[in-house]
Amino acid sequence: MRTRIYTSTLITLSLLSLPLGCAVEDESEEALLERDGEYPELPAEGSELAYGMLRVANELDYDTLDVDVDLDSRSATSIIEYRAGADELIGTADDRFIPSLAVLDGLYWLGPANLWKIQDYASLNGYVPTALPAAACEPELEDAVAECLYFLEDAATPIQSQLQGQYGWAPFKADLLSSCLDASDATYPSADYFTDAGAVGYLDPLLGYQSLMCELSSDPICALGVAGVADLDQPECADLFSAEIELDEAEVDATDRADWDAQIDALESACNGECGYWVRVYEYEAGVAPTLLGDVIDVIIPSSPLDYGYGAGYLTRETSDQLPSVAAGAQALLSDVLADLGLSGEPYEVASAADEVACPNCHHFLDTYVIQLRDAGVIIVLDVETFWDS
């Protein structure tokens, strides 16, 4: 539910509820207590106690902060207003979390007395872990980031790559990472991903992921709260999504390779020497998955074994989980490759790139078909060269 917070109204009501003299007296007592050192210092940033305090500040609603934690109403309002963002509504795109005790301490009307109440409540109500969770990117969170990238790649309007030497259609991973990991941007808004998933379209991905984790009933992550997801996300999750794609040629059984070569010989014989076929198989380099189709084609095309190379290749996304539109013999070859690699029935995406090499009184076409199996971390490439006289 969206809750609008009106600071001036709440402060006015709070002041009206007490005689002015009492309010001044209370503030004087707090000042004396602070000078006398009766309130303990804030715990160290990153400690278990700090972690619990941030959970309380980030997860509890206004009424709980005001009544159960027993904060001054102005302190509770200040916390909620910070989290609500500019629109003063909780549960909207511009929400944000309190990332540190320093930020919490710097909020309006947060002083030693109120910080002590937050610390006391966190300690007594199970918000302080016995040990901080190990810094890691939880599998559920990693999957959610990957799905965000996939969604944005598919949803973004394709634009021809403008960078020299790049093939395919944008966006590339480098374009999408900041939107999925840091903050949604106008070109590739991660907010659309969260909206499509049934969550509030948060501009801050951490809030969106927190919402998704709870909706997916992932208790270990949901229990961490926004502060916990933020702590685990940076930089451990970001490191898993490098924008630099690196592929290793996969080791293929010699018998399987010989079978593929035999099928290729048959295909080339059937076209009377006017075609050529090559099969390549790659595996993902550890630490860079998931790799997007735009990035794959950008690496695959320049490394093509075709002698003439591509001049202006372009990427076409084809129907997923269906073999590309090539000759029946070539489709049979691809089916055998999938089977020999133990990948029959696995989901995959298909892209193709095409180019025509200028030649006098003839036609010379270069085509590359890419089958990407994201779950398996494998890429299969079929290069085809065809030519004939005009």
C-alpha positions in Angstrom: 0.0 0.0 0.0 1.3 3.5 -0.8 1.5 5.8 2.1 2.0 9.5 1.7 4.0 11.2 4.5 3.4 14.9 5.2 6.3 16.0 7.4 4.9 19.3 8.5 1.6 17.8 9.5 3.1 15.0 11.6 5.6 17.4 13.3 2.7 19.8 14.0 0.6 17.1 15.5 3.5 15.8 17.6 4.2 19.3 19.0 0.5 19.9 19.7 0.3 16.7 21.7 2.6 18.0 24.4 2.9 21.3 26.2 5.7 23.4 24.7 7.5 23.5 28.0 7.6 19.7 28.2 9.0 19.4 24.7 11.8 21.9 25.6 12.4 20.1 28.9 12.7 16.7 27.1 15.2 18.0 24.6 17.3 19.5 27.4 17.3 16.1 29.2 18.5 14.4 26.0 21.2 17.0 25.6 22.4 16.4 29.2 22.4 12.7 28.7 24.4 13.0 25.6 26.9 15.2 27.3 27.1 12.8 30.3 27.8 9.9 27.8 24.9 7.8 29.1 24.1 6.6 25.5 26.7 4.2 24.0 28.5 5.1 20.9 27.2 3.8 17.6 28.5 0.3 16.7 31.1 0.0 14.0 29.8 0.1 10.4 29.5 -3.4 9.0 29.2 -5.0 12.5 26.3 -7.4 13.3 24.7 -4.8 15.5 24.9 -2.1 12.7 23.4 -4.6 10.4 20.5 -5.2 12.7 19.9 -1.5 13.2 19.8 -0.9 9.4 17.2 -3.7 9.1 15.0 -2.0 11.6 15.4 1.4 9.9 14.8 0.0 6.4 12.1 -2.6 6.9 9.6 -1.3 9.6 6.7 1.0 8.7 6.0 4.3 10.4 3.5 3.0 13.0 6.0 0.3 14.1 8.9 2.8 14.3 6.7 5.3 16.2 4.9 2.9 18.6 6.9 -0.3 19.0 10.4 1.0 18.6 9.1 4.1 20.5 11.0 6.6 18.4 10.2 10.3 18.6 7.5 10.7 15.9 9.7 13.2 14.1 12.5 10.6 13.9 10.1 8.0 12.5 8.8 10.5 10.0 12.4 11.4 9.0 13.3 7.7 8.3 10.1 7.1 6.3 10.5 10.3 4.3 14.1 9.3 3.4 13.0 5.9 2.3 10.0 7.3 0.3 12.0 9.6 -1.9 10.9 12.8 -3.6 7.3 11.7 -4.2 6.8 11.0 -0.4 5.1 7.7 -1.3 6.3 4.3 0.0 6.1 1.6 -2.6 7.0 3.6 -5.7 9.9 3.8 -8.1 11.9 6.4 -6.3 12.1 4.6 -3.0 15.5 4.1 -1.5 17.2 2.3 1.4 19.3 3.7 4.2 22.8 2.2 3.3 24.8 3.0 6.5 24.7 4.1 10.1 26.3 7.3 9.0 23.3 8.1 6.7 20.9 7.0 9.5 22.7 9.2 12.1 22.6 12.2 9.7 18.8 12.1 9.2 16.7 14.9 10.8 15.9 14.4 14.5 17.9 11.2 14.8 20.0 11.7 17.9 21.6 9.5 20.6 18.3 8.7 22.3 16.5 7.5 19.1 19.5 5.7 17.8 19.7 3.8 21.1 16.1 2.8 20.8 16.7 1.4 17.3 19.7 -0.5 18.6 17.7 -1.8 21.6 14.8 -2.9 19.5 17.1 -4.6 16.9 18.8 -6.5 19.7 15.6 -7.6 21.5 13.6 -8.6 18.4 15.9 -10.8 16.4 17.2 -8.4 13.9 20.9 -8.8 14.9 22.5 -11.9 13.4 24.9 -13.9 15.4 27.3 -13.6 12.5 27.1 -11.5 9.3 26.2 -13.6 6.3 29.2 -14.4 4.2 29.7 -11.9 1.3 28.3 -13.8 -1.7 25.8 -13.4 -4.5 23.0 -15.7 -3.5 21.8 -17.9 -6.4 18.3 -16.4 -6.3 19.7 -12.9 -6.6 22.2 -13.9 -9.3 19.3 -15.4 -11.3 17.2 -12.3 -10.8 20.0 -10.1 -12.1 20.4 -12.4 -15.1 16.7 -12.3 -15.9 16.8 -8.5 -15.7 19.5 -8.5 -18.4 17.6 -11.0 -20.6 14.4 -8.9 -20.3 16.1 -5.7 -21.2 17.9 -7.2 -24.1 14.7 -8.6 -25.5 12.6 -5.5 -24.7 15.0 -2.8 -25.9 14.4 -1.3 -29.3 17.2 -2.6 -31.5 19.5 0.0 -32.9 22.3 -0.6 -35.3 25.7 -0.7 -33.6 27.6 2.5 -34.2 31.0 1.4 -32.9 33.6 0.4 -35.4 34.2 -3.3 -35.5 31.1 -4.3 -33.6 28.5 -6.5 -35.3 25.0 -7.0 -34.3 22.3 -5.0 -32.8 22.5 -3.1 -29.5 22.1 -3.4 -26.6 25.2 -5.1 -25.4 25.9 -6.2 -21.8 27.8 -3.1 -21.1 24.7 -1.1 -22.0 22.4 -3.0 -19.7 24.6 -3.7 -16.6 24.3 -0.3 -15.1 20.5 -0.4 -15.4 20.2 -3.8 -13.7 22.9 -3.3 -11.0 23.1 0.3 -10.2 20.0 2.4 -11.2 17.4 2.2 -13.9 18.1 4.6 -16.8 15.7 6.0 -19.4 17.1 4.0 -22.3 17.1 0.5 -20.7 14.8 0.9 -17.6 15.1 -2.0 -15.2 11.9 -0.6 -13.6 10.1 -2.1 -16.6 11.5 -5.5 -15.7 10.2 -5.3 -12.1 6.8 -4.1 -13.3 6.6 -7.0 -15.8 7.4 -9.4 -12.9 4.6 -8.0 -10.8 6.7 -5.9 -8.5 6.8 -2.1 -8.1 9.0 -0.8 -11.0 11.8 0.4 -8.7 14.4 2.7 -10.1 16.8 1.2 -7.5 17.3 -2.4 -8.5 18.2 -3.5 -5.0 14.7 -2.6 -3.9 13.2 -4.4 -6.8 15.3 -7.5 -6.2 14.3 -7.4 -2.5 10.6 -7.3 -3.5 11.1 -10.2 -5.9 13.0 -12.3 -3.4 10.1 -12.0 -0.9 7.5 -12.7 -3.6 9.4 -15.9 -4.5 9.3 -17.0 -0.9 13.1 -17.1 -0.7 13.2 -17.0 3.1 17.0 -16.7 3.5 17.1 -13.6 1.3 13.8 -12.1 2.2 14.8 -12.2 5.9 17.9 -10.2 5.2 15.9 -7.2 4.3 16.9 -4.4 1.9 20.0 -3.7 3.9 21.1 -7.3 3.6 20.4 -7.6 -0.2 22.4 -4.4 -0.7 25.3 -5.7 1.3 25.4 -9.0 -0.6 25.0 -7.3 -4.0 28.0 -5.1 -3.9 30.4 -6.1 -5.3 29.9 -9.9 -5.2 27.0 -10.0 -7.6 28.5 -7.3 -10.0 31.6 -9.4 -10.4 29.6 -12.2 -11.9 28.4 -10.0 -14.7 31.5 -8.7 -16.4 30.8 -6.9 -19.7 33.8 -8.5 -21.3 32.9 -11.7 -22.9 35.5 -14.5 -23.2 34.8 -17.8 -24.8 36.9 -20.9 -24.8 36.7 -23.5 -27.6 35.1 -26.6 -26.1 36.9 -29.9 -26.2 35.0 -32.2 -28.6 35.2 -35.9 -28.7 37.3 -37.0 -31.7 34.7 -39.5 -32.9 32.0 -36.8 -32.8 34.1 -34.3 -34.7 34.8 -36.9 -37.3 31.1 -37.5 -37.7 30.4 -33.8 -38.1 33.2 -33.5 -40.7 31.6 -36.4 -42.6 28.3 -34.6 -42.7 30.0 -31.4 -43.8 31.7 -33.2 -46.7 28.3 -34.5 -47.8 26.7 -31.0 -47.6 29.6 -29.5 -49.7 29.5 -32.3 -52.2 25.7 -31.8 -52.7 26.2 -28.1 -53.7 28.9 -28.9 -56.3 31.6 -27.0 -54.6 29.7 -23.8 -54.3 29.4 -23.8 -50.6 31.4 -24.3 -47.4 30.4 -25.3 -43.9 32.2 -25.0 -40.5 31.0 -26.0 -37.0 32.4 -24.3 -33.9 31.7 -25.0 -30.2 32.5 -22.6 -27.3 32.1 -22.6 -23.6 31.6 -19.6 -21.3 34.7 -18.4 -19.5 34.0 -18.5 -15.8 32.7 -15.3 -14.3 31.2 -13.6 -17.3 27.8 -15.3 -17.6 25.2 -14.5 -18.7 26.4 -13.5 -22.1 23.8 -11.7 -24.3 23.2 -12.4 -28.0 24.6 -9.0 -29.0 27.8 -9.7 -27.2 28.1 -13.2 -28.6 27.7 -12.1 -32.2 30.2 -9.3 -31.6 32.9 -11.9 -30.7 31.8 -14.7 -33.0 31.7 -12.9 -36.3 35.2 -11.5 -36.4 36.6 -14.9 -35.5 34.8 -16.6 -38.4 36.9 -19.1 -40.4 35.4 -17.6 -43.6 38.3 -16.4 -45.7 36.8 -13.1 -46.8 35.5 -11.8 -43.5 32.5 -9.7 -42.8 32.2 -6.2 -44.0 28.9 -5.1 -42.5 27.4 -8.1 -40.7 24.2 -7.7 -38.8 22.4 -9.7 -36.2 18.9 -11.2 -36.6 17.2 -12.8 -33.6 15.4 -15.9 -34.7 12.8 -18.0 -33.0 14.1 -19.6 -29.8 14.3 -23.4 -29.4 13.9 -23.9 -33.2 16.8 -24.7 -35.4 17.7 -21.9 -37.8 16.3 -21.8 -41.3 19.1 -23.6 -43.2 19.1 -26.6 -45.5 17.7 -29.9 -44.1 21.2 -31.5 -44.1 22.6 -28.5 -42.1 19.7 -28.8 -39.6 20.4 -32.5 -39.2 24.1 -31.6 -38.5 23.1 -29.1 -35.8 20.7 -31.7 -34.2 23.6 -34.2 -34.1 25.9 -31.6 -32.6 23.3 -30.9 -29.8 22.9 -34.6 -29.2 26.6 -35.4 -29.1 27.2 -32.6 -26.6 24.3 -34.0 -24.4 22.2 -30.9 -25.0 19.2 -32.3 -26.8 16.0 -30.8 -25.3 17.9 -27.9 -23.6 16.5 -24.4 -24.2 18.4 -22.2 -26.5 18.3 -18.9 -28.4 19.2 -18.5 -32.1 20.8 -15.6 -33.9 22.1 -15.2 -37.4 24.4 -12.8 -39.1 24.6 -12.3 -42.9 26.8 -10.4 -45.3 27.5 -10.3 -49.0 31.0 -10.0 -50.4 31.3 -7.9 -53.5 32.6 -9.8 -56.4 32.4 -9.2 -60.2 29.6 -11.0 -62.1 28.9 -13.3 -59.1 27.2 -13.5 -55.7 29.1 -14.4 -52.6 27.2 -14.8 -49.3 28.5 -15.3 -45.8 26.1 -16.5 -43.1 26.7 -17.4 -39.5 24.1 -19.1 -37.2 24.6 -18.9 -33.5 22.8 -21.3 -31.0 23.3 -20.1 -27.5 22.5 -22.4 -24.6 22.6 -20.1 -21.6 21.8 -22.7 -18.9 24.6 -24.9 -20.2 27.0 -22.1 -20.9 27.6 -23.4 -24.5 27.6 -21.7 -27.9 27.3 -23.6 -31.1 28.2 -21.8 -34.3 27.5 -22.9 -37.9 29.3 -20.8 -40.6 28.0 -21.1 -44.2 29.6 -19.7 -47.3 27.7 -19.9 -50.6 28.6 -18.4 -54.0 27.6 -18.6 -57.7 28.1 -16.8 -61.0 25.5 -14.3 -62.1 
